[in-house]
Amino acid sequence: MRREPTEAEDRLWHELRGRRLDNIKFKRQVPIGRFVADFLCAEAKLIVEIDGSQHAESLRDLERDAALKARGFRVLRFWNGDVLKELDAVCDTIIAYVKDKSLQPWR
């Protein structure tokens, strides 16, 4: 994935890398147990995943999210189209979740 990111992952990484987004540190393609997180803010224990249509109603994603939640992480998911069309809104949402650790992802 690091060598061949989707367009949405590439665009979001451009905003997240080097503390460009509100001085928040993110890493990409981070192994966590048997999973690999698209993007991780370790300080906020927030994982950001960018999903294509293959993830719609995915039982595997539900199991994965439950396992990561059991480790104390929150998993925030966005559709590829949301990142490509509403990048500013996606970034604002990420900032809000990093700053307020009580917020819980909606999907």
C-alpha positions in Angstrom: 0.0 0.0 0.0 2.8 2.4 0.7 4.2 2.0 -2.8 0.8 2.0 -4.5 -1.6 4.1 -2.4 -5.0 5.0 -3.7 -5.5 8.5 -5.0 -7.5 9.3 -1.8 -4.8 7.9 0.5 -2.2 9.9 -1.4 -4.1 13.1 -1.1 -4.9 12.7 2.6 -1.2 11.7 3.3 -0.2 14.9 1.6 -2.2 16.8 4.3 -1.2 14.7 7.2 2.6 14.2 6.7 5.1 16.3 8.4 2.7 17.6 11.0 1.0 19.7 8.2 -2.5 19.2 9.7 -2.7 21.4 12.8 0.8 20.2 13.9 -0.6 16.7 14.6 1.9 13.8 14.1 0.6 11.0 11.9 2.3 7.9 10.6 1.1 5.8 7.6 0.9 2.1 7.1 1.5 1.3 10.7 1.4 -2.4 11.9 -0.8 -2.9 14.9 -0.9 -6.5 15.9 -2.0 -8.5 12.8 -3.4 -5.4 11.1 -2.0 -2.4 9.3 -3.5 1.0 9.9 -3.7 3.4 6.9 -2.8 6.4 9.2 -2.2 6.5 12.9 -2.0 9.4 15.4 -0.5 7.5 18.4 -0.9 10.4 20.8 -4.7 10.4 20.3 -4.8 6.6 19.7 -6.7 7.4 16.5 -6.6 5.3 13.4 -7.8 6.8 10.1 -8.9 4.4 7.4 -9.7 5.3 3.8 -12.1 2.8 2.3 -13.3 1.9 -1.2 -16.6 0.3 -2.0 -15.2 -3.2 -1.2 -15.5 -2.2 2.5 -19.2 -1.5 2.4 -20.9 -3.7 5.1 -17.6 -5.6 5.6 -17.7 -8.2 8.4 -13.9 -8.3 8.3 -13.8 -4.5 9.0 -16.2 -4.9 11.9 -14.0 -7.6 13.4 -10.9 -5.6 12.8 -12.3 -2.4 14.3 -13.5 -4.4 17.4 -10.0 -5.9 17.8 -8.4 -2.4 17.5 -10.9 -0.9 19.9 -10.1 -3.6 22.4 -6.5 -2.3 22.2 -7.7 1.2 23.1 -7.8 2.7 19.6 -10.6 4.6 17.8 -11.0 3.9 14.1 -12.3 6.7 12.0 -13.3 5.6 8.5 -13.8 7.8 5.4 -14.9 6.7 1.9 -12.5 7.4 -0.9 -15.0 9.8 -2.5 -15.3 11.8 0.7 -11.6 12.4 0.7 -11.4 13.3 -2.9 -14.5 15.6 -2.9 -14.5 17.0 0.7 -10.9 17.0 1.8 -11.2 20.1 4.0 -14.2 18.6 5.8 -12.3 15.3 6.3 -9.3 17.2 7.7 -11.6 19.2 10.0 -13.2 16.0 11.3 -9.8 14.4 12.0 -8.6 17.5 13.9 -11.8 17.4 16.0 -11.3 13.7 16.8 -7.6 14.2 17.8 -8.5 17.1 20.0 -11.5 15.5 21.7 -10.7 11.9 22.7 -14.3 11.4 23.9 -15.6 11.5 20.3 -16.5 8.0 18.9 -16.5 7.2 15.2 -19.9 6.8 13.5 -19.2 3.9 11.2 
